[in-house]
Amino acid sequence: MSSKQFFNEVAGEWDAMRANFYSEQVREKAFDRAGVRAGQLAADLGAGTGFVTEGLLRRGLRVVAIDQSEAMLAEMKTKFAAVSGRLDCRKGEAAELPLADQAVEHVFANMYLHHVDDPARAVAEMTRVLKPGGRLTITDVFEHPFEFLKTEHHDRWLGFRREALEEWLRAAGLSEVCVDDLGEECRVRSAAGGETALMNIFVASGRK
Ligand SMILES: C[S@@+](CC[C@H](N)C(=O)[O-])C[C@H]1O[C@@H](n2cnc3c(N)ncnc32)[C@H](O)[C@@H]1O
């Protein structure tokens, strides 16, 4: 099964699954780090059913939500039908985002980078769509040893090292590059056995 098939299958359950994995503080801390303001335009990449999108809409931003999974996007469209004037849902792939150059003031990507084939290329693509002065804010997990996440959750990478993240953001042309521990955890229990993965979440940010 591909990652796309996996997310199409779990779309209806994703909100409940996500609530067990990490808290809403993840997105709130990311927004504070990015300095979001009402009226700005943000992209939510690997948007899923709209965890980050929901928070951005609440803070008064306009959002382009992008995901490879039609089923995840369908869930999101139903959930946010009332604010559809500020939300644009697009099907798209990490390596070739369906956005013009310099289109948005913010890019957010929560728990997305560890699913993409080529993280360095994905970061360069995120940077392409940012306006000059725009901010990239990635939240994901630091490197960890929990192999079961590859088979049970279709993770492509077992998290990331700080040095690799800094290198990818700098290589993409971002300044003010900073990778910090967000002070939040991601907790996933294996369906196969008793193992529980407990992972520290980072926030990686930079300015174009
Ligand atoms: C772990 S979920 C996170 C969803 C959401 N950001 C959240 O925090 O709830 C990862 C999402 O990234 C999407 N995704 C994975 N690989 C992708 C790719 N190469 N291009 C676009 N979307 C991708 C999946 O379909 C899924 O919805």
The ligand as an SDF file (V2000), in Angstrom:
LIG
                    3D

 27 29  0  0  0  0  0  0  0  0999 V2000
    0.6080   12.6160    9.1150 C   0  0  0  0  0  0  0  0  0  0  0  0
   -0.5480   13.3880    8.0400 S   0  0  0  0  0  0  0  0  0  0  0  0
   -0.5960   15.0400    8.7190 C   0  0  0  0  0  0  0  0  0  0  0  0
   -1.8460   15.7880    8.3300 C   0  0  0  0  0  0  0  0  0  0  0  0
   -1.9910   17.1790    8.9670 C   0  0  0  0  0  0  0  0  0  0  0  0
   -0.8890   18.0550    8.6020 N   0  0  0  0  0  0  0  0  0  0  0  0
   -2.1180   17.0620   10.4710 C   0  0  0  0  0  0  0  0  0  0  0  0
   -1.2630   17.5640   11.2090 O   0  0  0  0  0  0  0  0  0  0  0  0
   -3.1140   16.4810   10.9200 O   0  0  0  0  0  0  0  0  0  0  0  0
    0.4280   13.6040    6.5520 C   0  0  0  0  0  0  0  0  0  0  0  0
   -0.3450   14.1550    5.3720 C   0  0  0  0  0  0  0  0  0  0  0  0
    0.5820   14.4390    4.3210 O   0  0  0  0  0  0  0  0  0  0  0  0
    0.0570   13.9810    3.0940 C   0  0  0  0  0  0  0  0  0  0  0  0
    1.1870   13.6580    2.2180 N   0  0  0  0  0  0  0  0  0  0  0  0
    2.1020   12.6680    2.4220 C   0  0  0  0  0  0  0  0  0  0  0  0
    3.0150   12.6550    1.4380 N   0  0  0  0  0  0  0  0  0  0  0  0
    2.6670   13.6420    0.5670 C   0  0  0  0  0  0  0  0  0  0  0  0
    3.2080   14.1210   -0.6510 C   0  0  0  0  0  0  0  0  0  0  0  0
    4.3120   13.5730   -1.1740 N   0  0  0  0  0  0  0  0  0  0  0  0
    2.5950   15.1530   -1.2730 N   0  0  0  0  0  0  0  0  0  0  0  0
    1.4720   15.7070   -0.7390 C   0  0  0  0  0  0  0  0  0  0  0  0
    0.8970   15.3020    0.4160 N   0  0  0  0  0  0  0  0  0  0  0  0
    1.4940   14.2780    1.0730 C   0  0  0  0  0  0  0  0  0  0  0  0
   -0.8080   12.7770    3.4570 C   0  0  0  0  0  0  0  0  0  0  0  0
   -1.7880   12.4870    2.4720 O   0  0  0  0  0  0  0  0  0  0  0  0
   -1.3840   13.1950    4.7990 C   0  0  0  0  0  0  0  0  0  0  0  0
   -2.6300   13.8330    4.6610 O   0  0  0  0  0  0  0  0  0  0  0  0
  1  2  1  0
  2  3  1  0
  2 10  1  0
  3  4  1  0
  4  5  1  0
  5  6  1  0
  5  7  1  0
  7  8  2  0
  7  9  1  0
 10 11  1  0
 11 12  1  0
 11 26  1  0
 12 13  1  0
 13 14  1  0
 13 24  1  0
 14 15  1  0
 14 23  1  0
 15 16  2  0
 16 17  1  0
 17 18  1  0
 17 23  2  0
 18 19  1  0
 18 20  2  0
 20 21  1  0
 21 22  2  0
 22 23  1  0
 24 25  1  0
 24 26  1  0
 26 27  1  0
M  CHG  2   2   1   9  -1
M  END
$$$$
